[in-house]
């Protein structure tokens, strides 16, 4: 198949790109302001949505924050690099990672019904240990900033690839659009805009990918035939080298990305208690069609013999490049861009909302407990802007997208097993918890850098878990998880009957 078929579209001008970004931002701003007027009266509403998020909005909002730049762009990239095995190792752990939240969410929501953050849980779990809570709080903040900048990177990548806009300018415009509407409504805004963005991602993505295959002479049969000619291994689902190259590393990283991420724990305490388990079950299951669909664009890249040099060197750009250069009608190209922007915007505003809950509960109220609501509310909102500013500065440094994702997951993996044990194993103690995180980073990360991703990830997981177990056996005392029920609401009393 001849890749000379691919050509730029003169109609895809920078003006059209800016209009797409700003237009989606203005639409979200209008919705956000309406949400603010109707639902957001104080800090409690802003960071926890009064614990009244129902099943439908809960499922859609979880899908929207999980369908980030990685899901819509990396699925194509991994398929392009590894074939169907890359798609398999990318997709399968993604949905399972969301479902894996169920047992942990049920334990904490039942036993700590008035919680806000996972760091708050650690504070009470380990007798208000400043070291333990400090490590978790910093880890959560670091992870959220990385989420924001990864999706900013995704926004700038798709806009620069499709419209030729300087990626630095696209980054700044993108973050201004998202923070403008996120500032007003907090979690309620994230839930509402996330629900709409989920609808924008699913069906339009399928339409665009189907149109790509319809444009290719011979359709899907021709693509699969050309892929087989390029190398039969690309059609193998279980290539060992794909598992070793990124699959196992990514699987642990994805699990860590949910269990050790305040973006998801904020949802756990905001969703009505009776709906928590089934919300994460359905969100994980309904997520699958999105990366499977968009991942098929990677096969098109293989079939036509594209190389990273054809689209700027970053394999994450393969999907945007194909859609914008294969000859689709302008409306479909714009529809695809909106799919990517919706995914990135919804994850950024979800992460920003999670950051606001950490600032309010784990920083301001923890260290300045007497602060008034009048002062707490604006501080909480301003934290949304500061998080976006820091992430923007990092993105403008030019860090590679793929490397950023894998490194983020390696760092998050360090807290995975210590946190799991803290929730589920009563004998977990402070020394084991803190030591597990510190040792896995201090020893595992150098292995990750010097030996490789697979060895590094397995080392991080093993060191963290083994340290917790050893200290728990040697000096652990059973923790009564039901004691968490006495934890009072840090911000405001829940509205009677809200649950």
C-alpha positions in Angstrom: 0.0 0.0 0.0 1.4 3.4 -1.1 1.7 6.0 1.7 1.8 8.7 -0.9 -2.0 8.6 -0.5 -1.5 10.7 2.7 -1.6 14.5 2.0 -2.2 17.5 4.1 -5.6 19.3 3.8 -5.3 23.0 3.1 -8.7 23.6 4.8 -7.2 22.5 8.2 -6.0 25.9 9.1 -4.7 27.1 12.5 -7.8 29.3 12.8 -10.0 26.2 12.6 -7.9 24.6 15.2 -8.2 27.4 17.6 -11.9 27.6 17.0 -12.3 23.9 17.9 -10.3 24.3 21.1 -12.0 27.5 22.2 -15.5 26.4 21.1 -15.4 23.3 23.2 -14.1 25.4 26.1 -16.9 28.0 25.8 -19.5 25.3 25.7 -18.1 23.7 28.8 -17.9 27.2 30.4 -21.6 27.8 29.9 -22.5 24.5 31.4 -20.0 25.0 34.3 -21.5 28.4 35.1 -25.0 26.9 35.2 -23.8 24.1 37.5 -22.2 26.7 39.7 -25.5 28.7 40.1 -27.6 25.6 40.7 -25.4 23.2 42.7 -22.2 24.8 44.1 -22.7 26.9 47.3 -19.5 26.1 49.3 -16.3 24.1 49.5 -18.2 20.9 50.4 -20.2 21.1 47.1 -17.0 22.1 45.1 -14.9 19.1 46.2 -17.3 16.3 46.9 -20.6 17.3 45.1 -22.4 16.9 48.4 -22.0 13.1 48.0 -25.0 13.0 45.7 -23.5 11.8 42.3 -25.8 9.0 41.0 -25.1 5.9 39.1 -25.5 7.2 35.5 -23.4 10.4 36.1 -21.0 8.3 38.1 -20.3 5.8 35.3 -19.9 8.5 32.7 -17.7 10.7 34.9 -15.4 7.7 35.7 -15.1 6.8 32.0 -14.4 10.4 31.1 -11.5 10.8 33.5 -10.1 7.4 32.4 -10.5 8.1 28.7 -7.6 10.5 28.7 -5.0 11.3 26.0 -3.4 7.9 26.7 -6.5 5.9 25.9 -7.3 7.7 22.7 -3.8 8.2 21.3 -1.6 5.6 23.0 -3.9 2.8 21.9 -3.1 3.7 18.3 0.5 4.2 19.1 1.0 0.8 20.8 -0.9 -1.0 18.0 1.3 0.8 15.5 4.4 -0.3 17.3 3.4 -3.9 18.3 0.4 -4.8 16.2 -2.6 -6.6 17.7 -0.5 -7.7 20.7 0.1 -4.0 21.5 -3.6 -3.4 21.4 -4.3 -6.4 23.6 -1.8 -5.4 26.3 -3.0 -1.8 26.2 -6.7 -2.5 26.3 -7.2 -5.4 28.6 -5.5 -4.0 31.8 -7.2 -0.6 31.2 -10.8 -1.8 32.0 -9.6 -4.2 34.7 -7.8 -1.4 36.5 -11.1 0.5 36.9 -12.9 -2.6 38.1 -10.1 -3.3 40.6 -11.2 -0.2 42.5 -14.4 -2.0 43.7 -13.1 -3.9 46.8 -11.1 -1.0 48.0 -13.8 1.5 47.4 -16.4 -0.7 49.2 -14.2 -1.1 52.3 -13.4 2.6 52.7 -16.9 4.0 51.7 -18.5 1.6 54.2 -16.0 2.2 57.1 -15.2 5.9 56.4 -18.4 7.3 55.0 -17.5 10.9 55.5 -14.0 10.8 53.9 -12.7 13.0 51.2 -9.2 11.9 50.2 -7.0 8.8 50.3 -4.4 10.8 52.2 -7.0 11.6 54.8 -7.5 7.8 55.2 -3.8 7.3 55.7 -3.8 10.0 58.3 -6.2 8.1 60.5 -5.0 4.7 59.5 -1.5 5.3 60.8 -2.3 7.4 63.9 -1.8 10.7 62.2 1.7 10.0 61.2 3.1 13.1 59.5 5.6 11.1 57.5 3.0 8.7 56.1 0.4 11.3 55.3 3.0 13.7 53.9 4.4 11.0 51.5 0.9 10.1 50.2 -0.2 13.7 49.9 2.9 14.6 47.8 2.5 11.4 45.8 -1.1 12.3 45.0 -0.3 15.9 44.1 2.6 14.7 41.9 0.4 12.2 40.1 -2.4 14.8 39.5 0.1 17.3 38.0 1.4 14.5 35.7 -2.1 13.7 34.6 -2.8 17.3 33.7 0.4 17.7 31.8 0.1 14.4 30.0 -3.3 15.5 28.7 -2.0 18.9 27.9 0.7 17.2 25.9 -2.0 15.1 24.1 -4.0 18.3 23.3 -1.0 20.1 21.9 0.1 17.0 19.9 -3.2 16.5 18.1 -3.8 20.2 17.4 -0.2 20.7 16.1 -0.4 17.5 14.0 -3.8 18.3 12.4 -3.8 22.1 12.1 -0.1 22.9 12.1 -0.4 25.1 15.2 2.8 25.5 17.3 2.5 23.0 20.1 3.5 25.5 22.7 0.7 27.8 21.7 -1.7 24.9 21.7 -0.7 24.0 25.2 -1.3 27.4 26.5 -4.7 27.8 24.8 -5.8 24.4 25.9 -5.0 24.9 29.6 -6.7 28.3 29.6 -9.9 26.8 28.1 -10.1 24.0 30.7 -9.1 26.0 33.8 -11.6 28.7 32.9 -14.6 26.4 33.2 -13.1 24.1 35.9 -12.6 27.0 38.2 -16.3 27.6 38.7 -18.0 24.3 39.5 -15.3 21.9 40.8 -16.4 18.2 41.0 -20.0 19.0 39.9 -18.6 20.6 36.7 -16.3 17.6 36.2 -19.2 15.2 36.5 -21.5 17.1 34.1 -18.9 18.0 31.4 -17.4 14.5 31.8 -20.7 12.9 31.1 -21.2 15.0 27.9 -17.6 14.3 26.9 -18.1 10.6 27.3 -21.0 10.8 24.8 -18.8 12.8 22.4 -16.0 10.3 22.6 -17.8 7.0 22.0 -20.0 7.1 18.9 -18.1 9.8 17.0 -14.9 7.8 17.4 -16.5 4.7 15.9 -17.8 6.8 13.0 -14.4 8.3 12.2 -12.5 5.0 12.3 -15.2 3.3 10.1 -14.8 6.2 7.6 -11.0 5.7 7.6 -11.3 2.1 6.6 -14.0 2.9 4.1 -11.6 5.4 2.4 -8.9 2.8 1.9 -9.2 0.9 -1.3 -10.1 -2.7 -0.4 -11.2 -1.7 3.1 -10.3 -3.7 6.2 -9.3 -6.8 4.1 -6.7 -4.8 2.3 -5.4 -3.4 5.6 -5.1 -6.7 7.3 -3.5 -8.2 4.2 -0.9 -5.4 4.1 -0.2 -5.8 7.8 0.4 -9.5 7.3 2.8 -8.8 4.5 4.7 -6.3 6.7 5.1 -9.0 9.3 2.8 -11.8 10.5 3.8 -11.1 14.0 1.8 -7.9 13.9 -1.4 -10.0 13.8 -0.4 -12.1 16.7 -2.2 -11.2 19.9 0.3 -12.7 22.4 3.7 -11.6 21.3 6.1 -12.2 24.2 8.2 -9.2 23.3 5.2 -6.9 23.5 4.4 -8.1 27.0 8.1 -7.6 28.1 8.5 -4.4 26.1 5.6 -2.5 27.7 2.6 -4.7 28.5 3.5 -5.9 32.0 4.9 -2.6 33.0 1.7 -0.8 31.8 -0.6 -3.3 33.5 0.9 -2.6 36.9 1.0 1.1 36.1 -2.7 1.2 35.1 -3.6 -0.5 38.4 -1.6 2.0 40.3 -3.1 4.8 38.3 -6.5 4.0 39.7 -5.9 2.7 43.2 -3.3 5.4 44.0 -5.0 8.3 42.3 -7.2 10.9 44.2 -9.1 11.5 40.9 -10.8 8.1 41.5 -11.0 8.3 45.3 -12.8 11.6 45.0 -15.4 9.8 43.0 -15.6 7.0 45.6 -16.7 9.4 48.3 -18.8 11.6 46.0 -21.0 8.8 44.5 -24.0 7.7 46.5 -22.8 4.8 48.7 -25.2 2.2 47.3 -23.9 2.8 43.7 -20.1 2.8 44.3 -19.4 -0.9 43.4 -21.6 -1.1 40.3 -20.4 2.3 39.1 -16.8 1.1 38.8 -17.9 -2.2 37.3 -19.9 -0.7 34.5 -17.3 2.1 33.9 -14.6 -0.5 33.4 -16.7 -2.6 31.1 -18.0 0.3 29.0 -14.6 1.8 28.6 -13.3 -1.1 26.4 -14.8 -0.2 23.0 -13.1 3.2 23.0 -9.4 2.2 22.9 -10.2 -0.9 20.8 -11.9 1.3 18.1 -9.2 4.0 18.1 -6.4 1.5 18.3 -7.3 0.1 14.9 -5.8 3.3 13.4 -2.4 1.8 14.3 -3.0 -1.1 11.9 -3.5 1.4 9.1 -0.2 3.0 9.9 1.5 -0.4 9.6 -0.3 -1.3 6.4 0.9 1.9 4.7 4.4 1.6 6.0 4.4 4.8 7.9 7.4 5.7 10.1 7.5 8.0 13.1 9.5 10.5 10.9 6.3 10.9 8.8 4.4 12.6 11.7 7.0 14.3 13.8 8.8 11.5 15.6 6.3 10.8 18.4 4.3 7.6 17.7 1.4 8.9 19.7 0.7 11.2 16.7 0.0 8.3 14.3 -3.8 8.4 14.8 -4.2 12.2 14.3 -1.8 12.0 11.3 -3.8 9.3 9.6 -7.2 10.9 10.2 -6.1 14.3 9.0 -4.1 13.1 5.9 -6.0 10.2 4.5 -8.6 12.2 2.7 -11.6 12.2 5.0 -14.2 15.0 4.7 -13.4 18.0 6.8 -16.4 17.4 9.2 -15.1 14.0 10.1 -11.6 15.3 10.8 -13.0 18.0 13.1 -15.2 15.3 14.7 -12.0 13.3 15.5 -10.3 16.4 16.9 -13.2 17.0 19.2 -13.0 13.4 20.4 -9.4 13.9 21.4 -10.1 17.3 22.9 -13.1 16.0 24.9 -10.9 13.2 26.3 -8.1 15.5 27.3 -10.3 18.3 28.6 -12.4 16.0 30.8 -9.4 14.3 32.3 -7.7 17.7 33.0 -10.8 19.1 34.8 -11.2 15.8 36.7 -7.6 16.0 37.9 -8.0 19.6 38.7 -11.0 18.9 40.8 -9.1 16.1 42.6 -6.3 18.5 43.4 -8.7 21.0 44.9 -9.9 18.3 47.4 -6.3 17.5 48.4 -5.6 21.2 49.0 -8.7 21.8 51.0 -8.6 18.7 53.2 -5.0 17.5 53.3 -3.2 20.9 53.4 -5.4 23.8 54.5 -7.7 22.0 57.0 -5.0 19.7 58.2 -2.4 22.4 59.0 -4.8 25.3 59.5 -7.9 23.7 61.0 -9.5 26.9 62.2 -9.6 28.5 58.7 -13.0 29.9 57.9 -15.2 28.7 55.0 -15.0 32.2 53.6 -11.3 31.8 53.1 -11.2 28.1 52.4 -13.5 28.3 49.4 -11.4 30.7 47.3 -8.1 28.9 48.3 -9.6 25.7 47.0 -10.6 27.2 43.7 -7.3 29.0 43.2 -5.5 25.6 43.7 -7.1 24.5 40.4 -5.3 27.3 38.6 -2.0 26.7 40.3 -2.0 23.0 39.3 -2.6 23.9 35.7 0.1 26.5 35.7 2.7 24.0 37.0 1.7 21.4 34.5 1.9 23.9 31.7 5.4 24.9 32.6 6.5 21.2 32.5 4.8 20.5 29.2 6.5 23.5 27.6 9.9 22.0 28.5 9.3 19.6 25.6 9.3 16.2 27.4 8.5 13.1 25.3 4.9 11.9 25.6 5.5 8.2 25.6 8.3 8.4 28.1 6.3 10.6 30.3 3.4 8.1 30.5 5.6 5.1 31.4 7.7 7.0 33.9 4.5 8.3 35.6 3.2 4.8 36.0 6.5 3.6 37.4 6.4 6.2 40.1 2.7 5.5 40.9 3.5 1.8 41.1 5.7 2.4 44.2 2.7 3.2 46.3 0.4 0.5 44.9 1.0 -2.5 47.2 1.6 -0.4 50.4 -1.7 1.3 49.9 -3.5 -2.0 49.1 -2.1 -3.6 52.2 -3.1 -0.5 54.3 -6.7 -0.9 53.2 -7.1 -4.7 53.3 -4.5 -6.0 55.8 -5.0 -5.0 59.4 -1.4 -5.7 60.4 0.1 -3.1 58.1 2.0 -0.6 60.2 3.5 2.8 59.7 7.1 1.6 59.3 6.1 -1.0 56.7 4.0 1.5 54.8 6.5 4.3 54.7 9.5 1.9 54.2 7.8 0.1 51.4 7.2 3.3 49.4 10.7 4.8 50.1 12.5 1.5 49.4 10.6 0.8 46.2 11.5 4.3 44.9 15.1 4.3 46.2 15.9 0.9 44.8 13.3 0.2 42.2 13.6 3.4 40.2 17.4 3.1 39.6 16.7 -0.5 38.4 13.9 0.9 36.1 16.4 3.5 34.6 19.5 1.3 34.3 18.1 -2.2 33.6 14.8 -1.6 31.9 11.1 -1.0 32.4 10.1 -4.6 33.0 12.7 -5.4 35.6 12.2 -2.0 37.2 8.5 -2.3 37.5 8.6 -5.8 39.0 11.3 -4.6 41.4 9.2 -1.6 42.5 6.2 -3.8 43.1 8.1 -6.6 44.9 10.1 -4.3 47.1 7.1 -2.3 48.2 5.0 -5.3 49.0 7.7 -7.3 50.7 8.7 -4.5 53.0 5.1 -4.0 54.2 4.7 -7.7 54.8 8.0 -8.1 56.7 7.3 -5.1 59.0 3.7 -6.2 59.5 4.7 -9.7 60.6 7.5 -8.5 62.9 5.7 -5.7 64.6 2.2 -5.1 63.3 -0.9 -4.8 65.4 -4.4 -5.4 64.0 -6.0 -2.2 63.0 -9.8 -1.9 63.6 -11.1 -0.6 60.3 -14.5 0.1 61.8 -12.8 2.9 64.0 -12.8 5.0 60.8 -16.5 5.4 61.1 -15.8 7.9 63.9 -13.9 10.2 61.5 -15.9 13.4 61.2 -16.5 15.3 58.1 -13.5 17.6 57.6 -15.4 20.4 55.7 -19.1 20.3 56.4 -21.8 18.0 57.7 -23.5 16.0 54.9 -27.0 17.0 54.0 -29.4 14.6 55.8 -30.9 12.0 53.5 -28.4 12.7 50.7 -27.3 9.1 50.7 
